[in-house]
Protein backbone atom coordinates (compact mmCIF):
# COMPACT_ATOMS: atom_id res chain seq x y z
CA UNK A 1 0.00 0.00 0.00
CA UNK A 2 1.10 3.56 -0.72
CA UNK A 3 -0.33 6.84 0.52
CA UNK A 4 -0.89 9.14 3.48
CA UNK A 5 -3.27 8.44 6.34
CA UNK A 6 -4.32 11.32 8.59
CA UNK A 7 -4.43 9.91 12.11
CA UNK A 8 -6.19 11.54 15.04
CA UNK A 9 -3.49 10.69 17.59
CA UNK A 10 -4.80 9.71 21.02
CA UNK A 11 -3.33 11.11 24.23
CA UNK A 12 -0.49 9.23 25.94
CA UNK A 13 0.77 7.79 22.65
CA UNK A 14 4.04 9.00 21.18
CA UNK A 15 4.13 9.66 17.46
CA UNK A 16 6.50 6.73 17.10
CA UNK A 17 4.06 4.49 19.01
CA UNK A 18 1.47 5.29 16.34
CA UNK A 19 3.89 4.48 13.53
CA UNK A 20 4.87 1.18 15.19
CA UNK A 21 1.21 0.20 15.54
CA UNK A 22 0.44 1.05 11.92
CA UNK A 23 3.34 -1.04 10.64
CA UNK A 24 1.25 -4.03 11.59
CA UNK A 25 -2.00 -2.52 10.30
CA UNK A 26 -0.55 -1.79 6.84
CA UNK A 27 1.89 -4.73 6.94
CA UNK A 28 4.93 -2.72 5.90
CA UNK A 29 8.19 -1.50 7.43
CA UNK A 30 8.24 1.46 5.07
CA UNK A 31 6.31 3.96 7.15
CA UNK A 32 6.94 7.27 8.93
CA UNK A 33 5.17 10.27 10.41
CA UNK A 34 5.13 13.92 9.41
CA UNK A 35 5.95 15.80 12.59
CA UNK A 36 6.20 14.74 16.22
CA UNK A 37 3.39 15.38 18.68
CA UNK A 38 4.05 15.28 22.43
CA UNK A 39 2.47 12.26 24.18
CA UNK A 40 -0.10 14.48 25.97
CA UNK A 41 -1.16 16.05 22.66
CA UNK A 42 -3.90 14.76 20.38
CA UNK A 43 -4.92 15.47 16.82
CA UNK A 44 -3.60 15.53 13.28
CA UNK A 45 -0.65 13.21 12.67
CA UNK A 46 -0.02 12.45 8.98
CA UNK A 47 1.51 9.00 8.54
CA UNK A 48 3.26 8.16 5.28
CA UNK A 49 3.02 4.61 3.98
CA UNK A 50 5.10 2.87 1.31
CA UNK A 51 6.32 5.05 -1.54
CA UNK A 52 4.67 8.08 0.10
CA UNK A 53 7.50 8.12 2.67
CA UNK A 54 9.48 9.99 0.03
CA UNK A 55 7.32 12.99 0.89
CA UNK A 56 8.09 13.13 4.62
CA UNK A 57 11.01 15.54 4.15
CA UNK A 58 8.69 18.10 2.57
CA UNK A 59 6.01 17.80 5.21
CA UNK A 60 8.37 18.61 8.06
CA UNK A 61 8.25 22.25 6.96
CA UNK A 62 4.45 22.44 6.70
CA UNK A 63 2.59 25.08 8.69
CA UNK A 64 0.77 23.60 11.71
CA UNK A 65 -2.34 24.79 13.57
CA UNK A 66 -3.08 23.99 17.20
CA UNK A 67 -5.75 24.54 19.82
CA UNK A 68 -4.08 24.95 23.19
CA UNK A 69 -5.24 25.68 26.71
CA UNK A 70 -2.97 27.99 28.71
CA UNK A 71 -3.20 27.72 32.49
CA UNK A 72 -2.06 30.96 34.13
CA UNK A 73 -0.32 31.04 37.50
CA UNK A 74 1.25 27.56 37.28
CA UNK A 75 4.93 27.17 36.38
CA UNK A 76 6.31 23.67 35.74
CA UNK A 77 9.66 22.21 34.77
CA UNK A 78 8.29 20.81 31.49
CA UNK A 79 6.28 23.95 30.61
CA UNK A 80 3.12 21.84 30.51
CA UNK A 81 0.73 20.51 33.14
CA UNK A 82 2.37 17.05 33.22
CA UNK A 83 5.54 18.38 34.82
CA UNK A 84 6.58 19.09 38.38
CA UNK A 85 5.09 22.33 39.69
CA UNK A 86 7.83 24.85 40.44
CA UNK A 87 5.61 27.78 41.39
CA UNK A 88 1.99 28.67 41.97
CA UNK A 89 1.44 32.38 41.48
CA UNK A 90 -1.48 34.70 42.03
CA UNK A 91 -3.37 35.56 38.83
CA UNK A 92 -5.01 38.93 38.37
CA UNK A 93 -5.25 39.42 34.62
CA UNK A 94 -8.07 41.12 32.76
CA UNK A 95 -9.16 39.95 29.33
CA UNK A 96 -7.99 43.26 27.89
CA UNK A 97 -4.52 42.79 29.39
CA UNK A 98 -4.38 39.22 28.15
CA UNK A 99 -5.34 40.16 24.59
CA UNK A 100 -2.82 42.98 24.64
CA UNK A 101 -0.05 40.59 25.71
CA UNK A 102 -0.74 38.36 22.70
CA UNK A 103 0.30 41.18 20.37
CA UNK A 104 3.93 40.58 21.29
CA UNK A 105 3.81 36.96 20.14
CA UNK A 106 2.68 37.36 16.54
CA UNK A 107 4.93 37.33 13.49
CA UNK A 108 8.62 36.44 13.72
CA UNK A 109 9.67 35.95 17.33
CA UNK A 110 12.55 34.40 19.24
CA UNK A 111 11.90 31.25 21.25
CA UNK A 112 14.23 29.27 23.50
CA UNK A 113 13.55 25.51 23.12
CA UNK A 114 12.54 23.78 26.36
CA UNK A 115 14.88 21.44 28.21
CA UNK A 116 12.24 18.73 28.01
CA UNK A 117 12.51 18.29 24.24
CA UNK A 118 14.13 15.89 21.80
CA UNK A 119 16.54 18.50 20.47
CA UNK A 120 20.17 17.47 20.66
CA UNK A 121 23.09 19.56 21.90
CA UNK A 122 26.54 18.01 21.50
CA UNK A 123 24.89 14.73 20.57
CA UNK A 124 22.71 14.50 23.68
CA UNK A 125 18.95 14.93 23.83
CA UNK A 126 17.91 17.83 26.02
CA UNK A 127 15.20 15.72 27.67
CA UNK A 128 17.77 13.12 28.72
CA UNK A 129 19.89 15.83 30.34
CA UNK A 130 16.81 17.36 31.99
CA UNK A 131 15.84 14.02 33.56
CA UNK A 132 19.30 13.92 35.13
CA UNK A 133 18.67 17.35 36.65
CA UNK A 134 20.98 19.13 34.23
CA UNK A 135 20.23 22.33 32.35
CA UNK A 136 22.30 23.63 29.46
CA UNK A 137 22.25 26.90 27.58
CA UNK A 138 19.97 26.89 24.53
CA UNK A 139 20.20 29.51 21.83
CA UNK A 140 16.99 31.32 20.87
CA UNK A 141 15.53 30.28 17.51
CA UNK A 142 13.50 32.37 15.11
CA UNK A 143 9.99 31.03 14.61
CA UNK A 144 6.89 32.50 13.00
CA UNK A 145 3.49 32.74 14.62
CA UNK A 146 1.24 33.30 11.62
CA UNK A 147 -1.96 33.56 13.65
CA UNK A 148 -2.65 33.76 17.38
CA UNK A 149 -6.29 34.03 18.45
CA UNK A 150 -7.92 33.86 21.86
CA UNK A 151 -10.98 31.61 21.60
CA UNK A 152 -11.97 32.01 25.26
CA UNK A 153 -10.65 33.48 28.52
CA UNK A 154 -11.99 33.08 32.06
CA UNK A 155 -9.31 34.84 34.08
CA UNK A 156 -7.31 31.70 34.86
CA UNK A 157 -7.27 29.78 31.58
CA UNK A 158 -7.30 30.74 27.94
CA UNK A 159 -8.02 28.64 24.89
CA UNK A 160 -5.79 29.68 22.02
CA UNK A 161 -5.75 28.95 18.30
CA UNK A 162 -2.18 29.06 16.98
CA UNK A 163 -0.91 28.73 13.41
CA UNK A 164 2.86 28.52 13.37
CA UNK A 165 6.03 27.52 11.57
CA UNK A 166 8.15 24.43 11.98
CA UNK A 167 10.10 24.32 15.23
CA UNK A 168 7.51 26.10 17.36
CA UNK A 169 6.95 24.76 20.88
CA UNK A 170 3.40 25.60 21.93
CA UNK A 171 4.15 24.87 25.59
CA UNK A 172 7.01 27.36 25.46
CA UNK A 173 4.68 29.87 23.85
CA UNK A 174 2.24 29.35 26.74
CA UNK A 175 5.03 29.74 29.30
CA UNK A 176 6.33 32.91 27.64
CA UNK A 177 2.86 34.49 27.48
CA UNK A 178 2.46 33.75 31.19
CA UNK A 179 5.81 35.35 31.96
CA UNK A 180 4.91 38.42 29.88
CA UNK A 181 1.81 38.80 32.07
CA UNK A 182 3.89 38.46 35.24
CA UNK A 183 1.98 35.48 36.61
CA UNK A 184 3.62 32.62 34.74
CA UNK A 185 1.79 29.84 32.99
CA UNK A 186 1.95 26.43 31.40
CA UNK A 187 0.18 24.46 28.70
CA UNK A 188 -2.76 22.44 30.00
CA UNK A 189 -4.07 20.89 26.76
CA UNK A 190 -2.88 20.62 23.17
CA UNK A 191 -4.65 19.45 20.05
CA UNK A 192 -3.25 19.77 16.54
CA UNK A 193 -6.15 20.71 14.28
CA UNK A 194 -4.25 21.28 11.05
CA UNK A 195 -0.99 20.27 9.38
CA UNK A 196 -0.23 21.45 5.87
CA UNK A 197 -3.27 20.70 3.70
CA UNK A 198 -4.81 18.33 6.26
CA UNK A 199 -7.38 19.16 8.96
CA UNK A 200 -8.80 17.49 12.04
CA UNK A 201 -12.14 16.98 10.26
CA UNK A 202 -10.53 14.38 7.98
CA UNK A 203 -8.43 12.66 10.66
CA UNK A 204 -9.20 9.03 11.51
CA UNK A 205 -9.08 7.89 15.15
CA UNK A 206 -6.28 5.39 15.64
CA UNK A 207 -8.70 2.84 17.12
CA UNK A 208 -10.79 2.93 13.93
CA UNK A 209 -7.72 2.27 11.79
CA UNK A 210 -6.66 -0.66 13.93
CA UNK A 211 -10.16 -2.16 13.86
CA UNK A 212 -10.73 -1.67 10.13
CA UNK A 213 -10.78 -4.68 7.82
CA UNK A 214 -9.75 -2.38 4.96
CA UNK A 215 -7.29 0.26 6.30
CA UNK A 216 -6.23 1.05 2.74
CA UNK A 217 -9.52 2.90 2.24
CA UNK A 218 -8.15 5.67 4.49
CA UNK A 219 -5.00 6.27 2.45
CA UNK A 220 -4.82 9.55 0.58
CA UNK A 221 -2.67 9.92 -2.56
CA UNK A 222 0.74 11.46 -1.97
CA UNK A 223 0.02 14.38 -4.31
CA UNK A 224 -2.64 15.57 -1.84
CA UNK A 225 0.14 17.20 0.17
CA UNK A 226 1.22 19.36 -2.77
CA UNK A 227 -2.11 20.96 -3.69
CA UNK A 228 -0.63 24.45 -3.32
CA UNK A 229 1.30 23.87 -6.56
CA UNK A 230 -0.17 23.97 -10.05
CA UNK A 231 -0.76 20.61 -11.75
CA UNK A 232 0.79 19.95 -15.17
CA UNK A 233 0.22 16.97 -17.47
CA UNK A 234 3.29 15.93 -19.47
CA UNK A 235 3.41 14.59 -22.99
CA UNK A 236 4.38 10.98 -23.59
CA UNK A 237 7.91 12.04 -24.50
CA UNK A 238 8.24 14.27 -21.44
CA UNK A 239 6.89 11.47 -19.25
CA UNK A 240 9.58 9.13 -20.55
CA UNK A 241 12.31 11.67 -19.88
CA UNK A 242 10.96 12.18 -16.37
CA UNK A 243 11.00 8.44 -15.68
CA UNK A 244 14.60 8.31 -16.88
CA UNK A 245 15.57 11.12 -14.50
CA UNK A 246 16.23 13.63 -17.27
CA UNK A 247 15.24 17.30 -17.44
CA UNK A 248 13.37 18.60 -20.50
CA UNK A 249 12.12 21.76 -22.14
CA UNK A 250 8.62 22.97 -21.28
CA UNK A 251 6.70 26.16 -21.94
CA UNK A 252 5.89 27.19 -18.36
CA UNK A 253 6.82 30.10 -16.07
CA UNK A 254 9.51 29.49 -13.45
CA UNK A 255 8.16 27.82 -10.32
CA UNK A 256 7.22 24.55 -8.60
CA UNK A 257 4.69 22.14 -10.14
CA UNK A 258 2.94 18.82 -9.64
CA UNK A 259 3.78 16.83 -12.77
CA UNK A 260 1.53 14.02 -14.02
CA UNK A 261 2.13 11.51 -16.77
CA UNK A 262 0.02 11.31 -19.90
CA UNK A 263 -1.90 8.45 -18.24
CA UNK A 264 -2.68 10.52 -15.13
CA UNK A 265 -0.11 9.07 -12.72
CA UNK A 266 1.52 11.52 -10.33
CA UNK A 267 5.17 11.49 -11.34
CA UNK A 268 7.03 14.13 -9.41
CA UNK A 269 7.26 17.42 -7.65
CA UNK A 270 9.13 19.47 -10.21
CA UNK A 271 10.70 22.85 -10.72
CA UNK A 272 10.88 24.95 -13.86
CA UNK A 273 13.78 27.31 -14.47
CA UNK A 274 14.26 29.17 -17.75
CA UNK A 275 11.92 26.85 -19.64
CA UNK A 276 13.48 23.62 -18.33
CA UNK A 277 11.65 21.23 -15.99
CA UNK A 278 13.62 19.03 -13.61
CA UNK A 279 12.81 16.72 -10.71
CA UNK A 280 12.68 17.89 -7.11
CA UNK A 281 11.39 14.49 -5.95
CA UNK A 282 9.98 11.60 -7.95
CA UNK A 283 6.98 9.55 -6.77
CA UNK A 284 6.20 7.29 -9.75
CA UNK A 285 6.03 3.53 -9.46
CA UNK A 286 8.87 1.52 -10.93
CA UNK A 287 7.49 -0.88 -13.50
Secondary structure, DSSP 4 states (H G I P E B T S, - for coil): --EEEEEEEPTT--HHHHHHHHHHHHT-S-EEESS---TT-EEEEEEEEGGGGGGHHHHTTS-EEEEEEEEETEEESSSBTTS-EEEE------HHHHHHHHGGGSEEEEEPPPSSSS-EETTEEHHHHHHTT-------EEEEEEEEEEEEE-SSEEEEEEEE-TT--HHHHHHHHHHHHTS-EEEEEEEEEEETTEEGGG-EEHHHHHH-S-GGGGPBPGGGGGTTSEEEEPPHHHHHHHHTT--EE----SEEEEEE-TTS-EEEEEEEETTEEEEEEE-PPP-
